Amino acid sequence: MAPRARQHHRSYLLRLWRAGNGNAPEWRFSLEDARTHERHGFADLISVMAFLEAIVGDDVRPWPATKPNEIGSE
């Protein structure tokens, strides 16, 4: 079997909404793969980020360190 080709991009539709009772609604999240339409649900933002980090693995370079006043100053 030939090794899987590396994907150069992935597209997801992010949905977020408030769920629960009116006194303490909580955010809920889902990501839907734009190609396969496979949907993944999450109870918190940390889980969304963990999912994305697991997909990209070691291929991600760290974000450059910026100070708040440097954003958009180029």
Biopython code that builds the backbone (N, CA, C, O; Angstrom):
import numpy as np
from Bio.PDB.StructureBuilder import StructureBuilder

atoms = [
    (1, "MET", "N", (0.845, -1.186, 0.000)),
    (1, "MET", "CA", (0.000, 0.000, 0.000)),
    (1, "MET", "C", (0.885, 1.241, 0.000)),
    (1, "MET", "O", (1.835, 1.334, 0.777)),
    (2, "ALA", "N", (0.571, 2.186, -0.867)),
    (2, "ALA", "CA", (1.337, 3.423, -0.963)),
    (2, "ALA", "C", (1.068, 4.305, 0.241)),
    (2, "ALA", "O", (-0.048, 4.325, 0.762)),
    (3, "PRO", "N", (2.099, 5.048, 0.696)),
    (3, "PRO", "CA", (1.871, 5.960, 1.827)),
    (3, "PRO", "C", (0.882, 7.048, 1.450)),
    (3, "PRO", "O", (0.806, 7.463, 0.293)),
    (4, "ARG", "N", (0.127, 7.502, 2.437)),
    (4, "ARG", "CA", (-0.853, 8.580, 2.196)),
    (4, "ARG", "C", (-0.142, 9.875, 1.850)),
    (4, "ARG", "O", (0.845, 10.256, 2.481)),
    (5, "ALA", "N", (-0.662, 10.535, 0.843)),
    (5, "ALA", "CA", (-0.114, 11.840, 0.476)),
    (5, "ALA", "C", (-0.454, 12.847, 1.565)),
    (5, "ALA", "O", (-1.531, 12.806, 2.158)),
    (6, "ARG", "N", (0.464, 13.728, 1.808)),
    (6, "ARG", "CA", (0.230, 14.764, 2.820)),
    (6, "ARG", "C", (-0.732, 15.799, 2.285)),
    (6, "ARG", "O", (-0.598, 16.254, 1.149)),
    (7, "GLN", "N", (-1.694, 16.168, 3.094)),
    (7, "GLN", "CA", (-2.619, 17.227, 2.698)),
    (7, "GLN", "C", (-1.972, 18.574, 2.988)),
    (7, "GLN", "O", (-1.350, 18.773, 4.031)),
    (8, "HIS", "N", (-2.133, 19.489, 2.047)),
    (8, "HIS", "CA", (-1.547, 20.813, 2.220)),
    (8, "HIS", "C", (-2.515, 21.793, 2.855)),
    (8, "HIS", "O", (-2.102, 22.859, 3.311)),
    (9, "HIS", "N", (-3.783, 21.456, 2.894)),
    (9, "HIS", "CA", (-4.756, 22.305, 3.587)),
    (9, "HIS", "C", (-5.974, 21.459, 3.956)),
    (9, "HIS", "O", (-6.228, 20.404, 3.375)),
    (10, "ARG", "N", (-6.691, 21.944, 4.910)),
    (10, "ARG", "CA", (-7.973, 21.365, 5.310)),
    (10, "ARG", "C", (-8.914, 22.521, 5.572)),
    (10, "ARG", "O", (-8.497, 23.592, 6.014)),
    (11, "SER", "N", (-10.183, 22.295, 5.296)),
    (11, "SER", "CA", (-11.188, 23.333, 5.525)),
    (11, "SER", "C", (-12.261, 22.790, 6.448)),
    (11, "SER", "O", (-12.758, 21.678, 6.265)),
    (12, "TYR", "N", (-12.610, 23.593, 7.442)),
    (12, "TYR", "CA", (-13.663, 23.235, 8.385)),
    (12, "TYR", "C", (-14.616, 24.403, 8.535)),
    (12, "TYR", "O", (-14.217, 25.566, 8.481)),
    (13, "LEU", "N", (-15.868, 24.074, 8.721)),
    (13, "LEU", "CA", (-16.864, 25.068, 9.075)),
    (13, "LEU", "C", (-16.997, 25.021, 10.593)),
    (13, "LEU", "O", (-17.327, 23.979, 11.160)),
    (14, "LEU", "N", (-16.741, 26.146, 11.244)),
    (14, "LEU", "CA", (-16.858, 26.248, 12.699)),
    (14, "LEU", "C", (-18.230, 26.794, 13.036)),
    (14, "LEU", "O", (-18.634, 27.834, 12.518)),
    (15, "ARG", "N", (-18.947, 26.097, 13.902)),
    (15, "ARG", "CA", (-20.227, 26.592, 14.421)),
    (15, "ARG", "C", (-20.102, 26.708, 15.930)),
    (15, "ARG", "O", (-19.508, 25.848, 16.579)),
    (16, "LEU", "N", (-20.662, 27.771, 16.483)),
    (16, "LEU", "CA", (-20.721, 27.908, 17.932)),
    (16, "LEU", "C", (-22.060, 28.488, 18.319)),
    (16, "LEU", "O", (-22.611, 29.345, 17.628)),
    (17, "TRP", "N", (-22.578, 28.002, 19.445)),
    (17, "TRP", "CA", (-23.894, 28.427, 19.902)),
    (17, "TRP", "C", (-23.979, 28.277, 21.413)),
    (17, "TRP", "O", (-23.186, 27.567, 22.032)),
    (18, "ARG", "N", (-24.953, 28.958, 21.984)),
    (18, "ARG", "CA", (-25.215, 28.870, 23.423)),
    (18, "ARG", "C", (-26.236, 27.779, 23.648)),
    (18, "ARG", "O", (-27.256, 27.724, 22.961)),
    (19, "ALA", "N", (-25.965, 26.898, 24.618)),
    (19, "ALA", "CA", (-26.876, 25.807, 24.942)),
    (19, "ALA", "C", (-27.092, 25.781, 26.449)),
    (19, "ALA", "O", (-26.267, 26.284, 27.211)),
    (20, "GLY", "N", (-28.181, 25.205, 26.865)),
    (20, "GLY", "CA", (-28.474, 25.098, 28.291)),
    (20, "GLY", "C", (-29.610, 25.999, 28.691)),
    (20, "GLY", "O", (-30.268, 26.621, 27.858)),
    (21, "ASN", "N", (-29.823, 26.055, 29.987)),
    (21, "ASN", "CA", (-30.936, 26.865, 30.480)),
    (21, "ASN", "C", (-30.598, 28.345, 30.409)),
    (21, "ASN", "O", (-29.441, 28.715, 30.208)),
    (22, "GLY", "N", (-31.583, 29.171, 30.571)),
    (22, "GLY", "CA", (-31.406, 30.615, 30.471)),
    (22, "GLY", "C", (-30.541, 31.215, 31.548)),
    (22, "GLY", "O", (-30.010, 32.311, 31.365)),
    (23, "ASN", "N", (-30.378, 30.534, 32.672)),
    (23, "ASN", "CA", (-29.594, 31.085, 33.777)),
    (23, "ASN", "C", (-28.094, 30.961, 33.553)),
    (23, "ASN", "O", (-27.332, 31.853, 33.927)),
    (24, "ALA", "N", (-27.668, 29.864, 32.947)),
    (24, "ALA", "CA", (-26.234, 29.648, 32.761)),
    (24, "ALA", "C", (-25.959, 28.930, 31.440)),
    (24, "ALA", "O", (-25.458, 27.805, 31.444)),
    (25, "PRO", "N", (-26.279, 29.562, 30.319)),
    (25, "PRO", "CA", (-26.009, 28.890, 29.042)),
    (25, "PRO", "C", (-24.506, 28.725, 28.833)),
    (25, "PRO", "O", (-23.716, 29.564, 29.266)),
    (26, "GLU", "N", (-24.123, 27.651, 28.175)),
    (26, "GLU", "CA", (-22.716, 27.371, 27.913)),
    (26, "GLU", "C", (-22.491, 27.305, 26.408)),
    (26, "GLU", "O", (-23.377, 26.908, 25.652)),
    (27, "TRP", "N", (-21.314, 27.692, 25.993)),
    (27, "TRP", "CA", (-20.975, 27.617, 24.584)),
    (27, "TRP", "C", (-20.752, 26.176, 24.172)),
    (27, "TRP", "O", (-20.175, 25.390, 24.922)),
    (28, "ARG", "N", (-21.208, 25.832, 22.980)),
    (28, "ARG", "CA", (-20.972, 24.539, 22.351)),
    (28, "ARG", "C", (-20.363, 24.809, 20.983)),
    (28, "ARG", "O", (-20.581, 25.871, 20.398)),
    (29, "PHE", "N", (-19.607, 23.856, 20.480)),
    (29, "PHE", "CA", (-18.865, 24.043, 19.244)),
    (29, "PHE", "C", (-18.978, 22.810, 18.364)),
    (29, "PHE", "O", (-19.129, 21.694, 18.861)),
    (30, "SER", "N", (-18.905, 23.013, 17.057)),
    (30, "SER", "CA", (-18.760, 21.885, 16.139)),
    (30, "SER", "C", (-17.871, 22.321, 14.986)),
    (30, "SER", "O", (-17.842, 23.491, 14.603)),
    (31, "LEU", "N", (-17.146, 21.350, 14.444)),
    (31, "LEU", "CA", (-16.351, 21.543, 13.253)),
    (31, "LEU", "C", (-16.853, 20.543, 12.223)),
    (31, "LEU", "O", (-17.001, 19.358, 12.520)),
    (32, "GLU", "N", (-17.115, 21.024, 11.010)),
    (32, "GLU", "CA", (-17.552, 20.151, 9.938)),
    (32, "GLU", "C", (-16.531, 20.206, 8.813)),
    (32, "GLU", "O", (-16.218, 21.276, 8.292)),
    (33, "ASP", "N", (-16.020, 19.042, 8.447)),
    (33, "ASP", "CA", (-15.063, 18.942, 7.351)),
    (33, "ASP", "C", (-15.770, 19.350, 6.062)),
    (33, "ASP", "O", (-16.793, 18.768, 5.702)),
    (34, "ALA", "N", (-15.230, 20.346, 5.371)),
    (34, "ALA", "CA", (-15.877, 20.869, 4.162)),
    (34, "ALA", "C", (-15.879, 19.852, 3.021)),
    (34, "ALA", "O", (-16.738, 19.925, 2.142)),
    (35, "ARG", "N", (-14.946, 18.915, 3.016)),
    (35, "ARG", "CA", (-14.867, 17.930, 1.938)),
    (35, "ARG", "C", (-15.738, 16.721, 2.217)),
    (35, "ARG", "O", (-16.487, 16.281, 1.345)),
    (36, "THR", "N", (-15.648, 16.167, 3.446)),
    (36, "THR", "CA", (-16.357, 14.918, 3.762)),
    (36, "THR", "C", (-17.689, 15.150, 4.461)),
    (36, "THR", "O", (-18.521, 14.245, 4.517)),
    (37, "HIS", "N", (-17.900, 16.345, 4.993)),
    (37, "HIS", "CA", (-19.086, 16.719, 5.780)),
    (37, "HIS", "C", (-19.145, 15.973, 7.122)),
    (37, "HIS", "O", (-20.187, 15.947, 7.776)),
    (38, "GLU", "N", (-18.032, 15.375, 7.521)),
    (38, "GLU", "CA", (-17.968, 14.742, 8.839)),
    (38, "GLU", "C", (-17.990, 15.833, 9.898)),
    (38, "GLU", "O", (-17.271, 16.826, 9.791)),
    (39, "ARG", "N", (-18.819, 15.646, 10.923)),
    (39, "ARG", "CA", (-19.013, 16.654, 11.960)),
    (39, "ARG", "C", (-18.462, 16.158, 13.297)),
    (39, "ARG", "O", (-18.636, 14.995, 13.661)),
    (40, "HIS", "N", (-17.801, 17.054, 14.016)),
    (40, "HIS", "CA", (-17.255, 16.758, 15.342)),
    (40, "HIS", "C", (-17.807, 17.781, 16.321)),
    (40, "HIS", "O", (-17.736, 18.983, 16.065)),
    (41, "GLY", "N", (-18.359, 17.317, 17.442)),
    (41, "GLY", "CA", (-18.921, 18.218, 18.444)),
    (41, "GLY", "C", (-18.000, 18.351, 19.649)),
    (41, "GLY", "O", (-17.287, 17.414, 20.010)),
    (42, "PHE", "N", (-18.025, 19.533, 20.266)),
    (42, "PHE", "CA", (-17.150, 19.831, 21.402)),
    (42, "PHE", "C", (-17.905, 20.631, 22.453)),
    (42, "PHE", "O", (-18.747, 21.469, 22.130)),
    (43, "ALA", "N", (-17.593, 20.363, 23.707)),
    (43, "ALA", "CA", (-18.236, 21.062, 24.819)),
    (43, "ALA", "C", (-17.485, 22.325, 25.224)),
    (43, "ALA", "O", (-18.030, 23.175, 25.928)),
    (44, "ASP", "N", (-16.222, 22.453, 24.776)),
    (44, "ASP", "CA", (-15.451, 23.635, 25.161)),
    (44, "ASP", "C", (-14.391, 23.940, 24.107)),
    (44, "ASP", "O", (-14.053, 23.094, 23.280)),
    (45, "LEU", "N", (-13.882, 25.153, 24.155)),
    (45, "LEU", "CA", (-12.912, 25.617, 23.175)),
    (45, "LEU", "C", (-11.589, 24.864, 23.282)),
    (45, "LEU", "O", (-10.914, 24.655, 22.274)),
    (46, "ILE", "N", (-11.219, 24.462, 24.471)),
    (46, "ILE", "CA", (-9.982, 23.706, 24.659)),
    (46, "ILE", "C", (-10.038, 22.405, 23.866)),
    (46, "ILE", "O", (-9.032, 21.997, 23.284)),
    (47, "SER", "N", (-11.187, 21.750, 23.834)),
    (47, "SER", "CA", (-11.347, 20.511, 23.070)),
    (47, "SER", "C", (-11.257, 20.757, 21.567)),
    (47, "SER", "O", (-10.714, 19.933, 20.832)),
    (48, "VAL", "N", (-11.786, 21.883, 21.113)),
    (48, "VAL", "CA", (-11.687, 22.241, 19.691)),
    (48, "VAL", "C", (-10.208, 22.383, 19.314)),
    (48, "VAL", "O", (-9.759, 21.833, 18.309)),
    (49, "MET", "N", (-9.472, 23.116, 20.122)),
    (49, "MET", "CA", (-8.058, 23.335, 19.838)),
    (49, "MET", "C", (-7.262, 22.041, 19.900)),
    (49, "MET", "O", (-6.363, 21.835, 19.085)),
    (50, "ALA", "N", (-7.574, 21.165, 20.849)),
    (50, "ALA", "CA", (-6.880, 19.882, 20.956)),
    (50, "ALA", "C", (-7.119, 19.043, 19.708)),
    (50, "ALA", "O", (-6.200, 18.390, 19.215)),
    (51, "PHE", "N", (-8.342, 19.055, 19.194)),
    (51, "PHE", "CA", (-8.676, 18.335, 17.968)),
    (51, "PHE", "C", (-7.844, 18.850, 16.804)),
    (51, "PHE", "O", (-7.254, 18.064, 16.062)),
    (52, "LEU", "N", (-7.793, 20.165, 16.643)),
    (52, "LEU", "CA", (-7.042, 20.759, 15.540)),
    (52, "LEU", "C", (-5.544, 20.496, 15.677)),
    (52, "LEU", "O", (-4.867, 20.223, 14.686)),
    (53, "GLU", "N", (-5.030, 20.578, 16.892)),
    (53, "GLU", "CA", (-3.611, 20.297, 17.109)),
    (53, "GLU", "C", (-3.280, 18.846, 16.784)),
    (53, "GLU", "O", (-2.203, 18.560, 16.259)),
    (54, "ALA", "N", (-4.190, 17.931, 17.088)),
    (54, "ALA", "CA", (-3.966, 16.517, 16.774)),
    (54, "ALA", "C", (-3.927, 16.293, 15.261)),
    (54, "ALA", "O", (-3.192, 15.429, 14.784)),
    (55, "ILE", "N", (-4.699, 17.052, 14.518)),
    (55, "ILE", "CA", (-4.725, 16.905, 13.067)),
    (55, "ILE", "C", (-3.431, 17.407, 12.432)),
    (55, "ILE", "O", (-2.855, 16.736, 11.575)),
    (56, "VAL", "N", (-2.987, 18.559, 12.844)),
    (56, "VAL", "CA", (-1.807, 19.136, 12.213)),
    (56, "VAL", "C", (-0.509, 18.590, 12.798)),
    (56, "VAL", "O", (0.536, 18.653, 12.150)),
    (57, "GLY", "N", (-0.565, 18.061, 14.001)),
    (57, "GLY", "CA", (0.612, 17.437, 14.602)),
    (57, "GLY", "C", (1.794, 18.372, 14.688)),
    (57, "GLY", "O", (1.685, 19.513, 15.137)),
    (58, "ASP", "N", (2.931, 17.857, 14.245)),
    (58, "ASP", "CA", (4.184, 18.616, 14.338)),
    (58, "ASP", "C", (4.406, 19.566, 13.170)),
    (58, "ASP", "O", (5.446, 20.218, 13.090)),
    (59, "ASP", "N", (3.432, 19.649, 12.263)),
    (59, "ASP", "CA", (3.596, 20.490, 11.079)),
    (59, "ASP", "C", (3.392, 21.974, 11.361)),
    (59, "ASP", "O", (3.573, 22.798, 10.465)),
    (60, "VAL", "N", (3.026, 22.326, 12.571)),
    (60, "VAL", "CA", (2.709, 23.721, 12.879)),
    (60, "VAL", "C", (3.914, 24.416, 13.489)),
    (60, "VAL", "O", (4.549, 23.918, 14.419)),
    (61, "ARG", "N", (4.205, 25.582, 12.932)),
    (61, "ARG", "CA", (5.248, 26.413, 13.528)),
    (61, "ARG", "C", (4.604, 27.298, 14.576)),
    (61, "ARG", "O", (3.448, 27.689, 14.415)),
    (62, "PRO", "N", (5.314, 27.624, 15.641)),
    (62, "PRO", "CA", (4.706, 28.499, 16.660)),
    (62, "PRO", "C", (4.405, 29.876, 16.093)),
    (62, "PRO", "O", (5.100, 30.365, 15.203)),
    (63, "TRP", "N", (3.351, 30.496, 16.629)),
    (63, "TRP", "CA", (2.993, 31.857, 16.227)),
    (63, "TRP", "C", (4.119, 32.785, 16.651)),
    (63, "TRP", "O", (4.713, 32.594, 17.712)),
    (64, "PRO", "N", (4.418, 33.783, 15.836)),
    (64, "PRO", "CA", (5.450, 34.740, 16.259)),
    (64, "PRO", "C", (4.941, 35.548, 17.442)),
    (64, "PRO", "O", (3.764, 35.901, 17.518)),
    (65, "ALA", "N", (5.831, 35.827, 18.338)),
    (65, "ALA", "CA", (5.467, 36.627, 19.508)),
    (65, "ALA", "C", (5.221, 38.069, 19.070)),
    (65, "ALA", "O", (6.071, 38.674, 18.417)),
    (66, "THR", "N", (4.078, 38.611, 19.424)),
    (66, "THR", "CA", (3.768, 39.997, 19.103)),
    (66, "THR", "C", (3.209, 40.666, 20.336)),
    (66, "THR", "O", (2.602, 40.033, 21.200)),
    (67, "LYS", "N", (3.427, 41.921, 20.389)),
    (67, "LYS", "CA", (2.850, 42.722, 21.461)),
    (67, "LYS", "C", (1.530, 43.279, 20.952)),
    (67, "LYS", "O", (1.383, 43.476, 19.746)),
    (68, "PRO", "N", (0.555, 43.543, 21.835)),
    (68, "PRO", "CA", (-0.754, 44.035, 21.390)),
    (68, "PRO", "C", (-0.688, 45.243, 20.469)),
    (68, "PRO", "O", (-1.505, 45.359, 19.556)),
    (69, "ASN", "N", (0.264, 46.148, 20.685)),
    (69, "ASN", "CA", (0.336, 47.347, 19.838)),
    (69, "ASN", "C", (1.012, 47.071, 18.494)),
    (69, "ASN", "O", (1.015, 47.948, 17.630)),
    (70, "GLU", "N", (1.588, 45.871, 18.289)),
    (70, "GLU", "CA", (2.222, 45.529, 17.022)),
    (70, "GLU", "C", (1.227, 44.939, 16.037)),
    (70, "GLU", "O", (1.511, 44.891, 14.840)),
    (71, "ILE", "N", (0.082, 44.494, 16.499)),
    (71, "ILE", "CA", (-0.890, 43.854, 15.628)),
    (71, "ILE", "C", (-1.464, 44.891, 14.675)),
    (71, "ILE", "O", (-1.982, 45.921, 15.106)),
    (72, "GLY", "N", (-1.371, 44.616, 13.382)),
    (72, "GLY", "CA", (-1.915, 45.519, 12.374)),
    (72, "GLY", "C", (-1.104, 46.775, 12.125)),
    (72, "GLY", "O", (-1.580, 47.695, 11.459)),
    (73, "SER", "N", (0.127, 46.833, 12.654)),
    (73, "SER", "CA", (0.915, 48.051, 12.483)),
    (73, "SER", "C", (1.852, 47.992, 11.284)),
    (73, "SER", "O", (2.679, 48.885, 11.098)),
    (74, "GLU", "N", (1.727, 46.940, 10.464)),
    (74, "GLU", "CA", (2.621, 46.815, 9.301)),
    (74, "GLU", "C", (2.214, 47.720, 8.192)),
    (74, "GLU", "O", (2.859, 47.739, 7.143)),
]
sb = StructureBuilder()
sb.init_structure("model")
sb.init_model(0)
sb.init_chain("A")
sb.init_seg("    ")
for serial, (resi, resn, name, xyz) in enumerate(atoms, 1):
    if name == "N":
        sb.init_residue(resn, " ", resi, " ")
    sb.init_atom(name, np.array(xyz, "f"), 0.0, 1.0, " ", f" {name:<3s}", serial, name[0])
structure = sb.get_structure()
